Amino acid sequence: MLEGVTVLDFTTLLPGPYASSRLAELGATIWKVEPPGGDPARHMHPQKKGTGIVFLVHSQNKTLLEINLKTEDGQKTVRNFIDRVDVLLEGFRPGVPERLGIGYEQLNKINPRLIYCALTGYGQSSRLAHAAGHDINYMALSGMLAQHLDSQENPILPSVQWADLIGGQGAVEAILAALVERHRTNQGRFLDISIFAQLQRLLKVHTAIWQATGFSRGVPQLTGAVVCYHLYQTSDSRFVALGALETKFWDNFCRALGNPQWIPHQFSRADPENSVYREIRDVFSIKTLAYWSDFGHEADYCLTPVLSLPESCSDIFSPD
């Protein structure tokens, strides 16, 4: 779909490389520029044959170049082929690209059709624009981390770098929109993508609910607080996910288990004081994960096993 589109990527670590890897998957040609010594992700652990796996995954289908932008020769190299580039992606703090000779205004004079995407933690003009940060910081400040709490209401750091990945995906969306716009106008543009702002956008519904009700954890019935949308433990200490929000799925589930008396209590609380919850919990607890996995395939209940990553990648549980 993006065949013929060339991307010059100056980013390192995860957000930008993830973004350019998505563009590569869509057919774009990616020239990844690394500083002397390489992208720091090369040296991160875990590694495969001495190279960071994060780097290896997000460097597939890219042409790797080493350019020292702190030298005149390096800057000249970029200027010499910028007219062949459709998209430039960078993750420097504001002001740094200009000092390196690759700022938007500097390159726009050479290539007015250039789409220039600055992917940073806090954007170009916010109060924190020049602050250092990583995934953990963006999640902490945006309110996202406060959505992941343990039973003691303490924040839990997810093992997936959601801020970096969502920021990268936001950059991809903006770049694709700019490519469509350029088809009409024949002009490029500057894209200011803030990872922090991307997270805040994801929490727009949470924010609206908080402003209206004072509840800051999103849609209450989607937090596992009701019996039809909850995680239940099986006899082998595994878990299944029941997501029977629609009446037809809940009806199917209740009738398949021979308990139509549960139907009126679809959105009752998943609380031990609720007798319906206790009954459902006890039903799940006497059968294995394998049993409930098979049961979930028999009809539309929106019932699935909670899988480990290796299980999800295996043929046993493959949706194909």
NUDO-365172 format. One line per field, with one value per residue (C-alpha): residue number from 1; z, x, y. Coordinates in pm, whole numbers, plus 50000, padded with zeros to 5 digits. Layout:
k	[NUM | ...] $
zz	[Z | ...] $
xx	[X | ...] $
yy	[Y | ...] $
END
This chain:
k	[1 | 2 | 3 | 4 | 5 | 6 | 7 | 8 | 9 | 10 | 11 | 12 | 13 | 14 | 15 | 16 | 17 | 18 | 19 | 20 | 21 | 22 | 23 | 24 | 25 | 26 | 27 | 28 | 29 | 30 | 31 | 32 | 33 | 34 | 35 | 36 | 37 | 38 | 39 | 40 | 41 | 42 | 43 | 44 | 45 | 46 | 47 | 48 | 49 | 50 | 51 | 52 | 53 | 54 | 55 | 56 | 57 | 58 | 59 | 60 | 61 | 62 | 63 | 64 | 65 | 66 | 67 | 68 | 69 | 70 | 71 | 72 | 73 | 74 | 75 | 76 | 77 | 78 | 79 | 80 | 81 | 82 | 83 | 84 | 85 | 86 | 87 | 88 | 89 | 90 | 91 | 92 | 93 | 94 | 95 | 96 | 97 | 98 | 99 | 100 | 101 | 102 | 103 | 104 | 105 | 106 | 107 | 108 | 109 | 110 | 111 | 112 | 113 | 114 | 115 | 116 | 117 | 118 | 119 | 120 | 121 | 122 | 123 | 124 | 125 | 126 | 127 | 128 | 129 | 130 | 131 | 132 | 133 | 134 | 135 | 136 | 137 | 138 | 139 | 140 | 141 | 142 | 143 | 144 | 145 | 146 | 147 | 148 | 149 | 150 | 151 | 152 | 153 | 154 | 155 | 156 | 157 | 158 | 159 | 160 | 161 | 162 | 163 | 164 | 165 | 166 | 167 | 168 | 169 | 170 | 171 | 172 | 173 | 174 | 175 | 176 | 177 | 178 | 179 | 180 | 181 | 182 | 183 | 184 | 185 | 186 | 187 | 188 | 189 | 190 | 191 | 192 | 193 | 194 | 195 | 196 | 197 | 198 | 199 | 200 | 201 | 202 | 203 | 204 | 205 | 206 | 207 | 208 | 209 | 210 | 211 | 212 | 213 | 214 | 215 | 216 | 217 | 218 | 219 | 220 | 221 | 222 | 223 | 224 | 225 | 226 | 227 | 228 | 229 | 230 | 231 | 232 | 233 | 234 | 235 | 236 | 237 | 238 | 239 | 240 | 241 | 242 | 243 | 244 | 245 | 246 | 247 | 248 | 249 | 250 | 251 | 252 | 253 | 254 | 255 | 256 | 257 | 258 | 259 | 260 | 261 | 262 | 263 | 264 | 265 | 266 | 267 | 268 | 269 | 270 | 271 | 272 | 273 | 274 | 275 | 276 | 277 | 278 | 279 | 280 | 281 | 282 | 283 | 284 | 285 | 286 | 287 | 288 | 289 | 290 | 291 | 292 | 293 | 294 | 295 | 296 | 297 | 298 | 299 | 300 | 301 | 302 | 303 | 304 | 305 | 306 | 307 | 308 | 309 | 310 | 311 | 312 | 313 | 314 | 315 | 316 | 317 | 318 | 319 | 320] $
zz	[50000 | 50072 | 49793 | 49657 | 49988 | 50139 | 50512 | 50672 | 51037 | 51292 | 51598 | 51850 | 52120 | 52084 | 51988 | 51656 | 51545 | 51615 | 51404 | 51109 | 51135 | 51095 | 50789 | 50653 | 50702 | 50491 | 50209 | 50270 | 50215 | 50544 | 50577 | 50943 | 51041 | 51348 | 51532 | 51568 | 51795 | 51683 | 51825 | 52205 | 52158 | 51995 | 52336 | 52543 | 52698 | 52629 | 52325 | 52040 | 51914 | 52087 | 51960 | 52147 | 52050 | 52065 | 51801 | 51586 | 51583 | 51484 | 51233 | 50998 | 50639 | 50689 | 50533 | 50816 | 50777 | 51020 | 50994 | 51241 | 51241 | 51462 | 51164 | 50855 | 50636 | 50810 | 50774 | 50410 | 50344 | 50470 | 50269 | 49954 | 49950 | 50141 | 49811 | 49758 | 50096 | 50154 | 50533 | 50798 | 51148 | 51443 | 51822 | 51936 | 52204 | 52060 | 51918 | 51868 | 51500 | 51415 | 51582 | 51379 | 51055 | 51001 | 51135 | 50949 | 50815 | 50704 | 50510 | 50386 | 50176 | 49993 | 49977 | 50025 | 49992 | 50296 | 50575 | 50894 | 51204 | 51543 | 51790 | 52142 | 52498 | 52563 | 52228 | 52097 | 52310 | 52637 | 52979 | 52979 | 52617 | 52709 | 52990 | 52961 | 52987 | 52907 | 52885 | 53265 | 53300 | 53028 | 53177 | 53526 | 53430 | 53193 | 53446 | 53251 | 53521 | 53777 | 53571 | 53654 | 54027 | 54251 | 54528 | 54758 | 54506 | 54426 | 54062 | 53864 | 53586 | 53279 | 53105 | 52774 | 52700 | 52615 | 52605 | 52360 | 52136 | 52141 | 52072 | 51777 | 51647 | 51678 | 51463 | 51200 | 51190 | 51148 | 50877 | 50679 | 50704 | 50590 | 50290 | 50189 | 50235 | 50029 | 49743 | 49731 | 49806 | 49685 | 50009 | 50312 | 50671 | 51023 | 51260 | 51634 | 51805 | 52184 | 52344 | 52657 | 52453 | 52274 | 52611 | 52720 | 52405 | 52498 | 52831 | 52689 | 52791 | 53135 | 53172 | 53067 | 53310 | 53592 | 53522 | 53519 | 53804 | 54000 | 53900 | 53736 | 53628 | 53307 | 53228 | 53556 | 53397 | 53193 | 53498 | 53598 | 53857 | 53711 | 53675 | 53295 | 53239 | 53471 | 53507 | 53670 | 53813 | 53694 | 53885 | 53768 | 53896 | 53550 | 53440 | 53178 | 53053 | 53028 | 52820 | 52778 | 52766 | 52506 | 52622 | 52360 | 52471 | 52838 | 52766 | 52571 | 52858 | 53132 | 52941 | 52830 | 53195 | 53288 | 53499 | 53331 | 53675 | 53634 | 53330 | 53519 | 53712 | 53416 | 53557 | 53924 | 54108 | 54100 | 54476 | 54719 | 54892 | 54567 | 54556 | 54174 | 54157 | 54405 | 54199 | 53874 | 54044 | 54187 | 53853 | 53687 | 53975 | 53926 | 53565 | 53398 | 53160 | 52875 | 52951 | 52950 | 52636 | 52456 | 52610 | 52485 | 52126 | 52141 | 52104 | 52127 | 52492 | 52455 | 52680 | 52620 | 52810 | 52958 | 52776 | 52830 | 52541 | 52440 | 52440 | 52232 | 51974 | 51963 | 51712 | 51989 | 52054 | 51714 | 51579 | 51241] $
xx	[50000 | 50290 | 50515 | 50711 | 50706 | 51052 | 51096 | 51412 | 51409 | 51641 | 51468 | 51610 | 51488 | 51115 | 50852 | 50999 | 51142 | 50803 | 50635 | 50871 | 50842 | 50464 | 50520 | 50760 | 50492 | 50264 | 50518 | 50725 | 51101 | 51275 | 51622 | 51711 | 51989 | 52194 | 52445 | 52806 | 52796 | 52446 | 52096 | 52114 | 51855 | 52130 | 52290 | 51977 | 51905 | 51777 | 51995 | 52025 | 52377 | 52498 | 52229 | 51924 | 51605 | 51406 | 51641 | 51627 | 51247 | 51203 | 51487 | 51348 | 51290 | 51496 | 51818 | 52055 | 52286 | 52537 | 52558 | 52720 | 52490 | 52734 | 52968 | 52930 | 52980 | 52695 | 52459 | 52558 | 52483 | 52127 | 52075 | 52202 | 51931 | 51645 | 51477 | 51421 | 51252 | 50876 | 50870 | 51126 | 51078 | 51281 | 51264 | 51504 | 51413 | 51287 | 51565 | 51812 | 51727 | 51793 | 52135 | 52208 | 52102 | 51797 | 51516 | 51187 | 51236 | 51589 | 51483 | 51152 | 51349 | 51508 | 51199 | 50863 | 50679 | 50856 | 50634 | 50834 | 50720 | 50866 | 50780 | 50865 | 50758 | 50577 | 50552 | 50724 | 50569 | 50436 | 50571 | 50765 | 50881 | 51249 | 51213 | 51363 | 51125 | 51046 | 50740 | 50707 | 50704 | 50446 | 50217 | 50264 | 50185 | 49896 | 49687 | 49729 | 49937 | 49665 | 49432 | 49647 | 49617 | 49665 | 49425 | 49586 | 49526 | 49898 | 49996 | 50126 | 50378 | 50261 | 50514 | 50404 | 50540 | 50199 | 50305 | 50589 | 50379 | 50072 | 50290 | 50444 | 50102 | 49987 | 50280 | 50183 | 49825 | 49938 | 50189 | 49927 | 49685 | 49960 | 50036 | 49669 | 49670 | 49987 | 49819 | 49572 | 49801 | 50143 | 50280 | 50437 | 50382 | 50525 | 50369 | 50409 | 50335 | 50347 | 50350 | 50196 | 49913 | 49848 | 49788 | 49558 | 49352 | 49305 | 49165 | 48908 | 48614 | 48768 | 48808 | 48447 | 48313 | 48527 | 48403 | 48041 | 48043 | 48367 | 48463 | 48808 | 48851 | 48649 | 48326 | 48243 | 48100 | 48420 | 48646 | 48553 | 48306 | 48001 | 47935 | 47894 | 48233 | 48482 | 48780 | 48701 | 48943 | 48933 | 49002 | 49365 | 49428 | 49405 | 49160 | 48893 | 48758 | 48382 | 48273 | 47900 | 47792 | 47519 | 47196 | 47212 | 47558 | 47461 | 47143 | 47340 | 47587 | 47327 | 47110 | 47407 | 47498 | 47139 | 47099 | 46840 | 46772 | 47097 | 46968 | 46807 | 47132 | 47360 | 47503 | 47499 | 47823 | 48105 | 48118 | 48131 | 47823 | 47628 | 47488 | 47476 | 47844 | 47929 | 47736 | 47908 | 48248 | 48188 | 48079 | 48400 | 48612 | 48521 | 48640 | 48978 | 49092 | 49088 | 48725 | 48617 | 48818 | 48621 | 48297 | 48365 | 48383 | 48043 | 47836 | 47860 | 47928 | 48232 | 48421 | 48794 | 49091 | 49348 | 49659 | 50027 | 50222 | 50371 | 50022 | 49885 | 50160 | 50109 | 49908 | 49692 | 49510 | 49555 | 49228 | 49326] $
yy	[50000 | 50237 | 50115 | 50409 | 50597 | 50652 | 50718 | 50853 | 50745 | 50907 | 50758 | 50513 | 50272 | 50190 | 50455 | 50572 | 50237 | 50079 | 50347 | 50300 | 49922 | 49956 | 50175 | 49910 | 49644 | 49861 | 49868 | 50182 | 50189 | 50271 | 50417 | 50395 | 50635 | 50541 | 50759 | 50640 | 50335 | 50250 | 50272 | 50215 | 49940 | 49734 | 49697 | 49634 | 49295 | 49038 | 48977 | 48730 | 48669 | 48983 | 49221 | 49349 | 49169 | 49495 | 49635 | 49322 | 49309 | 49672 | 49685 | 49423 | 49535 | 49852 | 49977 | 50069 | 50370 | 50521 | 50900 | 51137 | 51439 | 51629 | 51667 | 51884 | 51577 | 51398 | 51690 | 51733 | 51366 | 51414 | 51732 | 51562 | 51297 | 51465 | 51551 | 51177 | 51135 | 51146 | 51122 | 51212 | 51070 | 51201 | 51178 | 51451 | 51702 | 52035 | 52247 | 51964 | 51895 | 52259 | 52242 | 51929 | 52093 | 51873 | 52095 | 52114 | 52467 | 52383 | 52073 | 52212 | 52462 | 52169 | 51947 | 52129 | 51795 | 51650 | 51522 | 51582 | 51393 | 51489 | 51212 | 51327 | 51265 | 51591 | 51769 | 52079 | 52352 | 52208 | 52297 | 51969 | 51991 | 51974 | 51720 | 51373 | 51081 | 50720 | 50497 | 50474 | 50854 | 50916 | 50652 | 50797 | 51157 | 51083 | 50890 | 50567 | 50400 | 50476 | 50255 | 49951 | 49887 | 49586 | 49483 | 49739 | 50020 | 50042 | 50110 | 49812 | 49866 | 49669 | 49447 | 49601 | 49950 | 50092 | 50458 | 50400 | 50177 | 50399 | 50701 | 50522 | 50422 | 50783 | 50889 | 50630 | 50759 | 51119 | 51028 | 50837 | 51131 | 51369 | 51149 | 51166 | 51544 | 51580 | 51396 | 51687 | 51981 | 51862 | 52009 | 51843 | 51945 | 51935 | 51680 | 51735 | 51402 | 51388 | 51043 | 51193 | 51348 | 51019 | 50853 | 51133 | 51080 | 50716 | 50828 | 51073 | 50854 | 50800 | 51176 | 51245 | 50984 | 51126 | 51479 | 51361 | 51110 | 51136 | 50779 | 50780 | 50417 | 50432 | 50245 | 50068 | 49755 | 49710 | 49692 | 49337 | 49459 | 49280 | 48908 | 48911 | 49078 | 48918 | 48687 | 48353 | 48098 | 47736 | 47414 | 47408 | 47764 | 47920 | 48188 | 48240 | 48574 | 48612 | 48913 | 48852 | 49217 | 49172 | 49012 | 48734 | 48622 | 48629 | 48434 | 48174 | 48139 | 48105 | 47859 | 47646 | 47598 | 47520 | 47832 | 48060 | 48211 | 48407 | 48597 | 48892 | 48945 | 49012 | 49334 | 49246 | 49299 | 49045 | 49049 | 48752 | 48893 | 48843 | 48487 | 48484 | 48573 | 48297 | 48042 | 48139 | 48146 | 47801 | 47658 | 47773 | 47645 | 47278 | 47242 | 47290 | 47560 | 47307 | 47221 | 47584 | 47654 | 47382 | 47504 | 47856 | 47726 | 47556 | 47875 | 48253 | 48327 | 48556 | 48314 | 48267 | 48128 | 48365 | 48247 | 48292 | 48442 | 48101 | 47950 | 48235 | 48178 | 47803 | 47603 | 47458 | 47783 | 47946 | 48095 | 47951] $
END
